[in-house]
């Protein structure tokens, strides 16, 4: 599961503000879905295994990246970091 999210983590570290912003939007949307009890699922290779992302724990590896973004001199990038941190930080422990 984490492989898909890993790509978003890499996108957050891009030097292109548009890519950072879009990746942030996708991550925040995913976090909100999970917090609302929805699963994020996709078909794995050849349909193997359970590919559901159903917990905010899957997103926690993004916190250090969000911390770096928050220190950006670019307000747009910094706000992406703040939003991700808040979405992960305001979750119930599931």
C-alpha positions as CSV (number, residue, x, y, z in Angstrom):
1,X,0.0,0.0,0.0
2,X,2.7,2.4,1.0
3,X,4.3,2.3,-2.4
4,X,1.5,4.4,-3.9
5,X,1.8,6.9,-1.0
6,X,5.6,6.9,-1.4
7,X,5.2,8.5,-4.9
8,X,3.1,11.3,-3.3
9,X,5.9,11.8,-0.7
10,X,8.4,12.1,-3.5
11,X,6.1,14.6,-5.2
12,X,5.9,16.7,-2.1
13,X,9.7,17.1,-2.2
14,X,9.6,18.4,-5.8
15,X,11.1,21.8,-6.6
16,X,7.9,22.5,-8.7
17,X,5.4,24.3,-6.5
18,X,2.5,23.1,-8.7
19,X,3.5,19.5,-8.1
20,X,3.9,20.0,-4.3
21,X,0.5,21.7,-4.2
22,X,-1.3,19.0,-6.2
23,X,0.4,16.2,-4.2
24,X,-0.7,17.9,-1.0
25,X,-4.3,18.2,-2.2
26,X,-4.4,14.4,-3.0
27,X,-2.8,13.5,0.4
28,X,-5.2,15.7,2.3
29,X,-8.2,14.3,0.5
30,X,-7.0,10.8,1.2
31,X,-6.5,11.6,4.9
32,X,-10.0,13.1,5.1
33,X,-11.5,10.0,3.5
34,X,-9.8,7.7,5.9
35,X,-10.8,9.8,8.9
36,X,-14.4,9.6,7.7
37,X,-14.2,5.8,7.8
38,X,-13.8,5.3,4.0
39,X,-11.2,3.0,2.6
40,X,-8.9,4.0,-0.2
41,X,-8.4,1.0,-2.4
42,X,-6.9,0.1,-5.6
43,X,-6.3,-3.1,-7.4
44,X,-2.8,-4.5,-6.7
45,X,-0.7,-6.3,-9.3
46,X,-2.8,-9.2,-10.6
47,X,-5.3,-8.4,-7.8
48,X,-3.0,-9.8,-5.1
49,X,-3.6,-9.0,-1.5
50,X,-5.6,-6.4,0.3
51,X,-4.6,-3.0,-1.0
52,X,-6.9,-0.9,1.3
53,X,-5.5,2.2,2.9
54,X,-7.8,2.4,5.9
55,X,-5.8,4.2,8.6
56,X,-3.9,7.4,9.0
57,X,-0.9,5.4,10.1
58,X,-0.2,4.8,6.4
59,X,0.4,8.6,6.1
60,X,2.6,9.1,9.1
61,X,5.8,8.7,7.1
62,X,4.9,12.1,5.5
63,X,5.2,14.0,8.7
64,X,9.0,14.7,8.4
65,X,8.4,15.9,4.8
66,X,5.6,18.1,6.0
67,X,7.9,19.6,8.7
68,X,10.4,20.5,6.0
69,X,7.6,22.1,3.9
70,X,6.4,24.2,6.8
71,X,9.8,25.9,6.9
72,X,9.7,26.9,3.2
73,X,9.9,30.6,2.4
74,X,7.1,30.1,-0.1
75,X,3.8,30.5,1.6
76,X,2.0,28.1,-0.6
77,X,4.5,25.3,0.1
78,X,4.5,26.1,3.8
79,X,0.7,25.9,4.0
80,X,0.8,22.5,2.3
81,X,3.1,21.3,5.1
82,X,0.8,22.8,7.8
83,X,-2.3,21.2,6.3
84,X,-0.8,17.8,6.1
85,X,0.5,18.0,9.7
86,X,-2.8,19.1,10.9
87,X,-4.7,16.4,9.1
88,X,-2.4,13.7,10.4
89,X,-2.3,15.2,13.9
90,X,-6.0,15.6,14.4
91,X,-6.9,12.0,13.8
92,X,-8.3,9.6,16.2
93,X,-5.9,6.7,16.9
94,X,-7.1,4.1,14.4
